[in-house]
Amino acid sequence: MRTGHFSETPEQWIALSDSPAVWSWTGALLVALALAPRFVGAYGLTLMVSALIAVVGAIALNILTGQTGLISLGQAGFLAVGAYANGILLVDYHVPVWLTIPAGGLAASLVSLLVGVPSLRLKGLYLAITTLAFSFIVNHVILYAESVTHGPNGVFVNGARLFGFDVQKGPPLYYLALAIALATLFAALNLSRTRIGRAWMAIRDHDIAARVMGIDLVRYKLLAFVISSFFVGVAGALTSLQLRFINVDVFALNLSIEALAMIIFGGLGSVAGASLGAVFLSFLPEALRLASVTLPETVATLIGDSIYEIRGIAYGVIIVVMLRFKPDGLIGLWRDARKYWSQWPLAY
């Protein structure tokens, strides 16, 4: 059995992976994802689209919180900005969808400067409260700026077509979400290996030491806010395409809590962990519903009627348990299993 693995050249060091097995399994996963619409029904495809959108949002939050150490509870606000920018441009101004989706990301990035600049001297709980307040401000602006946002009436998002396909339902929406999720994953993995990613991790570990080393805290913190918000805005644009109708009730505080639970459960600071956490927790409500079928009818009915409340409780329990017993999350469990397999029977 292999007891060690070494990178001998710069190319091996900077490669995403130099393991043929990893690339083989990655290829098999991509083939499975590409063929998924042939084997799952409409409901299953809807769940997979929701999971892919969650992956984009979780990776974005991981850039800000996991890699840079800036705790944010403003995910719902940035999602709302991206969703409304996409919906308004698509419906009111008839802009093609291939422009409205990145426009949603750009709108969220610009708005992130409003919360990013005042928050540069804040961290920890104070930053979390500031970003939480930002979400409430966004909702109030949406409600009262009726001439632009349609106010409490919401926006019916329709007419999104790409290459002649309706990308608001079925396989076209799935493949669009899959392409964006893969692009986000690839971008985040490469960002983490650049000088920007290393600067973010230095700020996360000790911002004073990072400043002494010559890292511009203002620049890199703002950059983290802008890049993270861009991907969240894109996730919001996809959300508006999937739901077809958006209003402020869609972007409640629980979305921010769910996103935080995803990256904690998957593993803070890990792009793969954030993706795993997003997929797992996206399918959690459906798993609870299927599990309730085996229970007595009274209990099953109670679970079915209270599935959203139970989901919220489950997210809270997951955060507490993972932080207490496995701070590295799912990706930490995977690393432990891989080390045990490669190093057994040695103890180190």
C-alpha positions in Angstrom: 0.0 0.0 0.0 1.1 3.6 -0.7 2.5 5.4 2.4 3.2 8.7 0.8 2.7 11.0 -2.2 5.1 13.6 -3.4 5.0 16.4 -6.0 8.3 16.5 -7.8 7.7 19.2 -10.4 6.0 22.7 -10.4 3.4 21.3 -12.9 2.4 18.6 -10.4 2.3 21.1 -7.6 -0.1 23.5 -9.3 -2.3 20.8 -11.0 -5.8 20.4 -9.8 -5.0 16.7 -9.4 -2.2 14.4 -10.7 -4.1 11.3 -9.9 -5.4 9.3 -12.9 -8.0 7.7 -10.6 -9.4 11.2 -9.6 -9.7 12.2 -13.2 -11.3 8.9 -14.1 -14.0 9.3 -11.4 -14.5 12.9 -12.3 -15.1 12.0 -15.9 -17.5 9.2 -14.9 -19.4 11.7 -12.7 -19.7 14.3 -15.5 -21.0 11.6 -17.9 -23.6 10.6 -15.2 -24.7 14.2 -14.8 -24.9 14.7 -18.5 -27.2 11.6 -18.9 -29.2 12.3 -15.8 -32.3 13.8 -17.6 -32.7 10.5 -19.4 -33.2 8.5 -16.2 -34.9 10.8 -13.7 -38.4 12.2 -13.9 -39.5 15.8 -14.0 -39.6 16.0 -10.2 -36.1 14.5 -9.8 -34.8 16.9 -12.4 -36.3 19.8 -10.4 -34.5 18.6 -7.3 -31.2 18.3 -9.2 -31.6 21.9 -10.6 -32.2 23.2 -7.0 -29.1 21.3 -5.8 -27.0 22.8 -8.6 -28.1 26.3 -7.8 -27.3 25.6 -4.1 -23.8 24.5 -5.2 -23.2 27.8 -6.9 -24.4 29.7 -3.8 -22.5 27.5 -1.4 -19.2 27.9 -3.3 -19.7 31.7 -3.4 -20.3 31.8 0.4 -17.3 29.6 0.9 -15.1 32.1 -0.9 -16.2 34.8 1.6 -16.5 32.8 4.8 -14.5 29.7 4.3 -11.5 31.1 2.5 -11.4 34.7 3.7 -12.9 34.3 7.1 -15.6 37.0 6.7 -18.8 35.6 8.2 -21.8 36.7 6.1 -25.5 36.3 6.7 -26.4 38.5 3.7 -26.7 35.6 1.2 -30.5 36.1 0.9 -30.0 39.8 0.0 -27.5 39.1 -2.7 -29.7 36.3 -4.1 -32.6 38.8 -4.2 -30.5 41.4 -6.1 -29.4 38.8 -8.7 -32.9 37.4 -9.1 -34.6 40.8 -9.5 -32.0 42.1 -11.8 -32.4 39.0 -14.1 -36.2 39.2 -13.9 -36.6 42.9 -14.5 -34.1 42.9 -17.4 -35.8 39.9 -19.0 -39.4 40.9 -18.6 -39.4 44.7 -18.6 -36.6 45.4 -21.0 -36.5 42.1 -23.1 -32.8 41.6 -22.7 -31.7 38.1 -23.8 -31.1 35.6 -21.0 -27.4 35.1 -21.9 -26.9 38.7 -20.8 -29.4 38.9 -17.9 -27.7 36.1 -15.9 -24.3 37.7 -15.8 -26.0 41.0 -15.3 -27.6 39.6 -12.1 -24.1 38.7 -10.9 -22.8 42.2 -11.7 -25.7 43.9 -10.0 -25.0 41.8 -6.8 -21.3 42.7 -7.1 -22.0 46.4 -7.3 -24.4 46.3 -4.4 -21.8 44.3 -2.3 -19.6 47.3 -2.3 -22.3 49.1 -0.3 -21.9 46.5 2.5 -18.3 45.7 1.9 -16.8 49.1 2.2 -18.4 50.0 5.6 -17.6 46.5 6.9 -13.8 46.5 6.2 -13.0 47.2 9.9 -15.6 44.7 11.2 -15.2 40.9 11.7 -16.8 38.1 13.5 -20.3 38.7 15.0 -20.3 42.4 14.1 -19.8 41.6 10.4 -22.5 38.9 10.5 -24.9 41.4 12.0 -24.0 44.0 9.4 -24.6 41.6 6.5 -27.9 40.5 8.1 -29.1 44.0 8.3 -28.2 44.4 4.6 -30.6 41.6 3.7 -33.5 43.4 5.5 -32.6 46.6 3.7 -32.7 44.9 0.3 -36.1 43.5 1.1 -37.4 46.9 2.1 -36.0 48.6 -1.0 -37.7 46.0 -3.2 -41.0 46.5 -1.5 -41.0 50.3 -1.7 -39.3 50.8 -5.1 -42.5 49.7 -7.0 -41.7 51.6 -10.1 -38.6 49.4 -10.7 -39.1 46.2 -8.8 -43.0 45.9 -9.0 -43.0 46.1 -5.2 -45.1 43.5 -3.2 -46.6 42.2 -6.5 -43.4 40.4 -7.4 -42.1 39.7 -10.9 -43.4 36.9 -13.2 -40.2 35.7 -15.0 -40.9 34.3 -18.4 -39.7 34.4 -22.0 -36.1 33.1 -21.2 -34.9 31.3 -24.3 -31.4 30.3 -25.2 -30.5 28.8 -28.6 -34.2 28.4 -29.3 -34.8 26.4 -26.0 -37.0 27.4 -23.1 -34.4 27.4 -20.3 -37.0 27.7 -17.5 -38.0 24.1 -17.4 -36.9 20.5 -18.0 -33.5 19.5 -19.5 -32.6 23.0 -20.9 -32.8 24.5 -17.4 -30.9 21.6 -16.0 -28.1 21.8 -18.5 -27.8 25.6 -18.0 -27.6 25.2 -14.2 -25.1 22.3 -14.6 -22.9 24.4 -16.9 -22.9 27.4 -14.6 -22.2 25.1 -11.5 -19.2 23.5 -13.2 -17.9 26.9 -14.3 -18.3 28.2 -10.8 -16.6 25.1 -9.4 -13.6 25.4 -11.8 -13.2 29.1 -11.2 -13.2 28.7 -7.4 -10.7 25.9 -7.5 -8.4 27.9 -9.6 -8.8 31.1 -7.5 -7.8 29.2 -4.4 -4.5 28.4 -6.1 -3.6 31.9 -7.1 -2.0 34.7 -5.1 -5.5 36.0 -4.4 -6.6 32.8 -2.9 -3.4 32.5 -0.8 -4.0 36.1 0.4 -7.6 35.3 1.4 -6.4 32.3 3.5 -3.7 34.5 5.1 -6.4 37.0 6.1 -8.6 34.2 7.4 -5.8 32.7 9.5 -4.5 36.0 11.0 -5.3 39.3 9.4 -2.7 41.3 11.4 0.1 38.9 10.3 -1.2 39.1 6.7 -0.9 42.9 6.9 2.6 42.7 8.2 3.5 40.4 5.3 2.4 43.2 2.9 -1.1 42.0 2.0 -3.6 44.8 1.3 -6.5 43.9 3.6 -8.9 46.5 2.1 -8.2 45.3 -1.5 -8.5 41.6 -0.8 -11.5 41.8 1.5 -13.4 43.9 -1.1 -12.3 41.5 -3.8 -13.7 38.6 -1.8 -17.1 40.4 -1.3 -17.3 41.3 -5.0 -16.4 37.9 -6.4 -18.5 36.0 -3.9 -21.5 38.3 -4.5 -21.1 37.9 -8.3 -21.6 34.1 -8.0 -24.5 34.6 -5.5 -26.2 36.9 -8.0 -25.8 34.3 -10.7 -27.4 31.8 -8.4 -30.2 34.3 -7.8 -30.7 34.7 -11.5 -31.0 30.9 -11.9 -33.5 30.8 -9.0 -35.7 33.3 -10.7 -35.7 31.2 -13.9 -36.6 28.1 -12.0 -39.3 29.6 -9.8 -40.8 31.8 -12.6 -42.3 34.1 -10.0 -40.3 36.0 -7.3 -41.1 38.3 -4.5 -39.5 39.3 -1.2 -41.0 36.3 0.6 -38.8 33.9 -1.5 -35.6 35.5 -0.1 -36.2 35.1 3.6 -33.5 34.9 6.3 -33.6 31.0 6.3 -31.8 31.0 3.0 -28.7 32.6 4.6 -28.8 30.1 7.4 -29.1 27.2 5.0 -26.2 28.4 3.0 -24.1 28.7 6.1 -25.1 25.2 7.2 -24.1 23.9 3.8 -20.5 25.1 4.0 -20.1 24.1 7.6 -21.5 20.6 7.0 -19.4 20.2 3.9 -16.2 21.7 5.3 -15.3 25.3 5.7 -12.6 26.5 3.3 -13.0 23.6 0.9 -14.6 24.0 -2.5 -15.4 20.3 -2.8 -16.8 20.3 0.8 -19.1 23.3 0.0 -20.4 21.4 -3.0 -21.0 18.2 -1.1 -22.7 20.1 1.7 -25.0 21.9 -0.8 -26.0 18.6 -2.5 -26.6 16.7 0.7 -28.7 19.4 2.4 -30.6 20.1 -0.8 -31.8 16.5 -0.9 -32.3 16.4 2.9 -36.1 17.4 2.8 -36.8 14.8 0.2 -34.9 12.2 2.2 -37.0 13.1 5.3 -40.2 12.8 3.3 -39.3 9.4 1.9 -38.2 8.2 5.4 -41.6 9.3 6.8 -43.4 6.8 4.5 -42.1 4.0 6.7 -43.4 5.6 9.9 -47.0 5.3 11.3 -49.5 7.4 9.4 -50.0 9.9 12.2 -46.3 10.6 12.4 -45.9 10.7 8.6 -48.7 13.3 8.3 -47.1 15.4 11.0 -43.7 15.3 9.3 -45.4 16.1 5.9 -47.2 19.1 7.4 -44.1 20.4 9.2 -41.4 19.6 6.7 -40.1 23.1 6.5 -40.0 23.5 10.3 -38.2 20.2 10.6 -35.8 21.2 7.9 -34.9 24.3 9.9 -34.4 22.3 13.0 -32.2 19.8 11.1 -30.0 22.6 9.8 -29.5 24.0 13.3 -28.7 20.6 14.7 -26.2 19.9 11.8 -24.4 23.2 12.4 -24.0 22.5 16.2 -23.0 18.8 15.8 -20.5 19.4 13.0 -18.8 22.3 14.7 -18.6 20.3 17.9 -17.5 16.9 16.7 -16.2 17.3 13.1 -15.2 20.9 12.2 -13.8 19.8 8.9 -17.2 18.5 7.8 -17.9 15.9 5.1 -14.6 16.6 3.3 -12.8 16.0 6.6 -14.4 12.5 6.8 -13.4 11.8 3.3 -9.8 12.8 3.9 -9.7 10.6 7.0 -11.0 7.7 5.1 -8.6 8.2 2.3 -5.6 8.4 4.7 -6.7 5.3 6.5 -7.0 3.4 3.1 -3.6 4.6 1.8 -1.6 4.3 5.0 -3.1 1.2 6.6 -1.8 -0.6 8.7 0.5 2.3 9.7 -0.8 4.7 12.3 0.4 7.9 10.8 
